[in-house]
């Protein structure tokens, strides 16, 4: 199943002009593929998709598919402000060899439900690839209600949702509400690394993971414990991640994972300006959090 | 003074592929120029800037400057997700003949104050044009605190702010807080048409106006009454706008003003998809609101 298991969302290393460094990207992708993640979520929010041109996004997809050699499927994010641009990006992703699509309702003028529905219908109908709804209110400022998700789940090719995980005590009720409203074969997965262990224990099928894009081995350990329903082992492993989760919450996973990639020597890339690299004091805190993970 | 008086923000008519219709744009600009607005705010949020390519934005600026013939200055919005793109747009605006710049901190990954500061410093320093800070939390999801505004006001070329107007009872304290914190020659203007009459009565120098981009004559009547401090006349005129303001609040000024342009026969353009034209029932309500204005 494409939209199940651990999906690793790497950063997309690029130079200050927005040119993707496919060699550094390949280093991250090979780590994920060799660790055995279920899929790679290319060009997600962590992968800076909204800051890259159409041609660079196409280059990144082709490089990823080439590097992973069909062993690990690539799910490509294709969000854009305009519907015609998102359609073009979906077709590029298909032509470039992506196995699936991830679509967020990126907005400038805030969108209403009908606009999002028609946007998704147009984009999902533009290729034959399966499409996952990317519900990420922190960046899109749009939240999917269950009624809209249910309507979208009735459209051809729309087969999954990447939903923001809630704190563990709220997850069983939330997951049940989604599960009972959506078709049985509709895949419900979660993002927001620090809350995802609880979401998997509650029944989530997929972890769309920032940390797995950089450190797939410990992320897989955590995912497997949660998938097995082993609460004690999940909590034990999760404690090693907690300092990193605290920094994700405080400074954003996007900024922190870029700093972590620099610290681990896996990429020299910084985020696209206006987003700034972490201040030296915060970088030291990321180093400390990585140290706690190393003892896992 | 460039950032004072009534600034008219027209829609940017474009075809479904995002090609600007410069003839329809010229119709709107001539109306504004002939009515005697202080400036034209081209490619604002109302002008769909985030949905247009760099080359189309450049075309729109050149057409506007050509059409207005230097009689009415053009303030061009240059917002972009990437700092280098915003710099390129600022240089295009200068080369195209714009008199000033309007810069919003457009975001996907939410930005922090230091990132916005450095973004503005880089863009403001890229041309010799005066720049107005575009504080529009409804679309950018970033709010400028007074401390950040004060820092930005100390940079070369940054000379004005376009601030979201608050309801009338809150405006005197808000305007005084901004006025006392910012340099004496820093121009404080307001947007959010339905609240702006109160903001001008409170001392605001500029009305960055959606309605003036389509109906500059009644907008000027309202602006002049408020600038003269004539509360009774301001309220009398504003009552004719109130049905339109109610629709702006409910459906967004962006959608409503596009429908109004269609109804008045001034443009056949609809917003770029995913944004949809108003439903027929809502369009009828816009017609009724325009009827109330016609009796002004």
Boltz contact constraints between the chains, C-beta under 6 A:
constraints:
  - contact:
      token1: [A, 50]
      token2: [B, 81]
      max_distance: 6.0
  - contact:
      token1: [A, 50]
      token2: [B, 108]
      max_distance: 6.0
  - contact:
      token1: [A, 51]
      token2: [B, 81]
      max_distance: 6.0
  - contact:
      token1: [A, 51]
      token2: [B, 82]
      max_distance: 6.0
  - contact:
      token1: [A, 81]
      token2: [B, 50]
      max_distance: 6.0
  - contact:
      token1: [A, 81]
      token2: [B, 51]
      max_distance: 6.0
  - contact:
      token1: [A, 82]
      token2: [B, 51]
      max_distance: 6.0
  - contact:
      token1: [A, 82]
      token2: [B, 272]
      max_distance: 6.0
  - contact:
      token1: [A, 83]
      token2: [B, 273]
      max_distance: 6.0
  - contact:
      token1: [A, 83]
      token2: [B, 274]
      max_distance: 6.0
  - contact:
      token1: [A, 108]
      token2: [B, 50]
      max_distance: 6.0
  - contact:
      token1: [A, 108]
      token2: [B, 139]
      max_distance: 6.0
  - contact:
      token1: [A, 109]
      token2: [B, 254]
      max_distance: 6.0
  - contact:
      token1: [A, 109]
      token2: [B, 275]
      max_distance: 6.0
  - contact:
      token1: [A, 115]
      token2: [B, 274]
      max_distance: 6.0
  - contact:
      token1: [A, 115]
      token2: [B, 275]
      max_distance: 6.0
  - contact:
      token1: [A, 115]
      token2: [B, 276]
      max_distance: 6.0
  - contact:
      token1: [A, 119]
      token2: [B, 274]
      max_distance: 6.0
  - contact:
      token1: [A, 139]
      token2: [B, 108]
      max_distance: 6.0
  - contact:
      token1: [A, 141]
      token2: [B, 141]
      max_distance: 6.0
  - contact:
      token1: [A, 254]
      token2: [B, 109]
      max_distance: 6.0
  - contact:
      token1: [A, 272]
      token2: [B, 82]
      max_distance: 6.0
  - contact:
      token1: [A, 273]
      token2: [B, 83]
      max_distance: 6.0
  - contact:
      token1: [A, 274]
      token2: [B, 83]
      max_distance: 6.0
  - contact:
      token1: [A, 274]
      token2: [B, 115]
      max_distance: 6.0
  - contact:
      token1: [A, 274]
      token2: [B, 119]
      max_distance: 6.0
  - contact:
      token1: [A, 275]
      token2: [B, 109]
      max_distance: 6.0
  - contact:
      token1: [A, 275]
      token2: [B, 115]
      max_distance: 6.0
  - contact:
      token1: [A, 276]
      token2: [B, 115]
      max_distance: 6.0
